[in-house]
């Protein structure tokens, strides 16, 4: 006797669609290379990630399917070959949204960290970063929502928190502390008092240097040509130093 229940037929096309959806939307556990005594990025290629509660998925070519990587508590002093290693380890580096480099010996924030379009969480606490200006390099990472820098020498500099928040207005969390409206107000005041005047002064200095370099050749230019050259100078300097 038929029960009246009807079960849908197996549809391989739908199953493949579901699998693709899961792969894209399930970030999976992080690729954990922490506490591996990694001295340089190429050492990562010799290591297996630490096992976690959830198993890491791998693609057919053996690459890890994840959106996060942990490289904390190692002995990295620089990030040479970082992108090359990431491309060999991860299936899709463009989906990388969390990088943990805490407790290493990095003295600078290297530009290579700005090339990942989905990066939203970056941990750099417990390193050796000693110049606040290093933070400026992250200004182009508009996807960045959470950053940690405490435990670096820059933490002791005056206006540390306000400076970072003035440079990185997209942050929602800094040093594991939520960014408040008061933080934003203080950061804006800081930007007007210190950051913007400093950039304006640098821009004026660059203009003066460029004018001196071209003073001899400019003596024969017409006023129209001079105006065009000055406009080009403005565009060049702004695009180079203040993207």
C-alpha positions as CSV (number, residue, x, y, z in Angstrom):
1,X,0.0,0.0,0.0
2,X,1.4,3.4,-1.0
3,X,1.8,5.8,1.9
4,X,1.1,8.9,-0.3
5,X,4.5,10.4,0.5
6,X,6.6,11.4,-2.5
7,X,10.3,11.8,-2.2
8,X,12.2,14.0,-4.7
9,X,14.4,12.2,-7.1
10,X,18.1,12.5,-6.7
11,X,19.4,15.4,-8.7
12,X,23.2,15.4,-9.2
13,X,23.0,18.9,-10.6
14,X,21.3,20.3,-7.5
15,X,23.8,18.4,-5.2
16,X,26.7,20.0,-7.0
17,X,25.1,23.4,-6.6
18,X,24.7,22.8,-2.9
19,X,28.3,21.6,-2.5
20,X,29.5,24.8,-4.3
21,X,27.3,26.9,-2.0
22,X,28.7,25.3,1.1
23,X,32.3,25.6,-0.1
24,X,31.9,29.3,-0.8
25,X,29.9,30.2,2.4
26,X,31.4,27.9,5.0
27,X,34.8,29.5,5.9
28,X,35.9,26.3,7.7
29,X,38.5,26.2,10.5
30,X,41.7,28.3,10.1
31,X,44.8,26.9,8.7
32,X,46.8,26.8,12.0
33,X,50.6,27.1,11.7
34,X,51.1,28.5,15.1
35,X,53.9,27.4,17.4
36,X,55.7,25.7,14.5
37,X,59.1,27.5,15.0
38,X,58.6,29.1,11.6
39,X,61.5,31.4,10.8
40,X,60.5,32.5,7.3
41,X,57.4,32.0,5.2
42,X,58.9,29.2,3.1
43,X,59.1,27.1,6.3
44,X,55.3,26.9,6.1
45,X,55.5,24.7,3.1
46,X,57.4,22.1,5.2
47,X,54.7,22.0,7.9
48,X,51.2,20.5,8.3
49,X,48.6,22.7,9.9
50,X,47.6,21.8,13.5
51,X,44.5,19.6,13.7
52,X,41.4,21.2,15.2
53,X,37.9,20.2,16.2
54,X,36.8,20.5,12.6
55,X,38.8,18.9,9.8
56,X,40.3,21.2,7.2
57,X,38.9,20.6,3.8
58,X,41.3,20.3,0.8
59,X,40.8,20.8,-2.9
60,X,41.6,18.2,-5.5
61,X,45.1,19.6,-5.8
62,X,45.6,19.4,-2.0
63,X,45.2,23.1,-1.2
64,X,43.5,24.1,2.0
65,X,39.9,25.5,1.7
66,X,39.8,28.2,4.4
67,X,39.4,31.9,4.8
68,X,41.8,32.3,7.7
69,X,45.4,31.5,8.6
70,X,47.2,31.5,11.9
71,X,51.0,32.1,12.0
72,X,51.1,33.4,15.5
73,X,53.8,32.5,18.1
74,X,56.6,31.9,15.6
75,X,59.9,33.7,14.9
76,X,59.1,35.6,11.7
77,X,61.1,38.8,11.2
78,X,59.8,39.6,7.8
79,X,57.1,38.5,5.3
80,X,59.3,37.7,2.3
81,X,57.5,35.3,-0.2
82,X,54.3,35.7,1.8
83,X,51.9,35.9,-1.2
84,X,53.7,33.1,-3.0
85,X,53.4,30.8,0.0
86,X,49.8,31.7,0.6
87,X,49.0,30.9,-3.1
88,X,50.6,27.5,-2.7
89,X,48.8,26.7,0.6
90,X,45.3,28.1,0.1
91,X,42.8,27.3,-2.6
92,X,41.6,30.9,-2.9
93,X,43.7,33.6,-1.3
94,X,41.3,36.3,-2.5
95,X,38.8,35.0,0.2
96,X,41.4,35.3,3.0
97,X,39.7,37.4,5.7
98,X,41.7,36.7,8.8
99,X,45.5,36.7,9.2
100,X,47.0,36.1,12.7
101,X,50.7,37.2,12.9
102,X,50.8,37.9,16.6
103,X,53.8,37.1,18.8
104,X,56.4,37.1,16.1
105,X,59.3,39.6,15.7
106,X,58.0,41.8,12.8
107,X,59.5,45.3,12.9
108,X,57.2,46.7,10.2
109,X,53.8,46.3,8.6
110,X,54.7,45.1,5.2
111,X,52.7,46.2,2.1
112,X,52.1,42.5,1.2
113,X,49.3,42.5,3.8
114,X,47.3,45.0,1.8
115,X,46.8,42.9,-1.3
116,X,44.1,40.6,0.1
117,X,40.7,42.2,-0.9
118,X,38.7,40.4,1.7
119,X,41.0,41.0,4.7
120,X,38.8,42.1,7.7
121,X,40.8,40.8,10.7
122,X,44.5,41.4,11.2
123,X,46.4,40.4,14.4
124,X,49.8,42.0,14.8
125,X,50.0,42.3,18.6
126,X,53.2,41.2,20.4
127,X,55.7,42.1,17.6
128,X,58.4,44.8,17.4
129,X,56.8,47.6,15.4
130,X,58.3,50.8,16.6
131,X,57.0,53.5,14.3
132,X,53.4,54.7,14.2
133,X,53.7,55.7,10.6
134,X,53.8,52.0,9.7
135,X,50.0,52.0,10.3
136,X,49.6,54.3,7.3
137,X,50.3,51.4,5.0
138,X,47.0,49.8,6.0
139,X,45.0,52.8,4.9
140,X,44.2,51.2,1.6
141,X,42.7,48.1,3.2
142,X,39.1,49.3,3.2
143,X,37.8,45.9,4.2
144,X,39.7,45.9,7.5
145,X,37.3,45.8,10.5
146,X,39.5,44.5,13.4
147,X,43.2,45.2,14.1
148,X,45.4,44.4,17.1
149,X,48.8,46.2,17.7
150,X,49.2,46.2,21.5
151,X,52.4,44.7,22.8
152,X,54.4,46.6,20.2
153,X,56.7,49.5,21.0
154,X,54.3,51.9,19.3
155,X,51.8,51.3,22.0
156,X,53.7,53.7,24.3
157,X,53.6,56.6,21.8
158,X,51.4,59.6,22.6
159,X,48.0,59.4,20.9
160,X,48.5,55.8,19.9
161,X,44.9,54.8,19.7
162,X,43.6,58.1,18.3
163,X,46.3,58.0,15.6
164,X,45.4,54.5,14.5
165,X,41.7,55.2,14.4
166,X,42.3,58.5,12.4
167,X,44.2,56.6,9.8
168,X,41.9,53.6,9.7
169,X,38.3,54.9,9.9
170,X,36.8,51.5,8.9
171,X,37.8,49.8,12.1
172,X,35.1,48.5,14.4
173,X,37.5,46.9,16.9
174,X,41.0,47.9,17.9
175,X,43.1,45.9,20.3
176,X,40.2,43.7,21.2
177,X,38.2,46.8,22.2
178,X,35.1,48.1,20.3
179,X,35.5,51.5,18.7
180,X,33.1,53.9,20.3
181,X,31.6,57.2,19.2
182,X,33.9,59.0,21.6
183,X,36.9,57.2,20.0
184,X,35.7,58.5,16.6
185,X,35.3,62.0,17.9
186,X,38.8,62.0,19.5
187,X,40.3,60.5,16.4
188,X,38.8,63.2,14.2
189,X,40.2,65.9,16.5
190,X,43.6,64.2,16.4
191,X,43.5,64.0,12.6
192,X,42.7,67.7,12.3
193,X,45.4,68.7,14.7
194,X,48.2,66.4,13.8
195,X,47.7,64.2,10.8
196,X,46.3,66.6,8.2
197,X,48.7,69.4,9.0
198,X,51.6,67.0,8.7
199,X,50.4,65.8,5.3
200,X,49.8,69.3,4.1
201,X,53.3,70.3,5.1
202,X,54.8,67.4,3.3
203,X,52.8,68.2,0.2
204,X,54.1,71.8,0.3
205,X,57.6,70.6,0.7
206,X,57.3,68.2,-2.2
207,X,55.9,70.9,-4.4
208,X,58.8,73.2,-3.5
209,X,61.4,70.5,-4.3
210,X,59.8,69.8,-7.6
211,X,59.7,73.5,-8.5
212,X,63.4,73.9,-7.7
213,X,64.3,70.9,-9.8
214,X,62.5,72.3,-12.8
215,X,63.3,76.0,-12.3
216,X,65.9,76.2,-15.1
217,X,63.8,74.5,-17.7
218,X,60.6,76.3,-16.6
219,X,62.1,79.7,-17.4
220,X,61.2,79.3,-21.1
221,X,57.7,78.0,-20.6
222,X,54.6,80.1,-21.2
223,X,52.1,80.8,-18.4
224,X,49.7,78.2,-19.9
225,X,52.4,75.5,-19.9
226,X,53.4,76.4,-16.3
227,X,49.8,76.0,-15.2
228,X,49.5,72.6,-16.9
229,X,52.8,71.5,-15.3
230,X,51.7,72.6,-11.8
231,X,48.4,70.7,-12.2
232,X,50.3,67.6,-13.3
233,X,52.6,68.1,-10.3
234,X,49.6,68.1,-7.9
235,X,48.1,65.0,-9.4
236,X,51.4,63.1,-9.4
237,X,52.3,64.0,-5.8
238,X,48.8,63.2,-4.4
239,X,48.5,59.9,-6.2
240,X,52.0,58.8,-5.1
241,X,51.9,59.9,-1.4
242,X,48.2,60.1,-0.5
243,X,46.3,57.4,-2.4
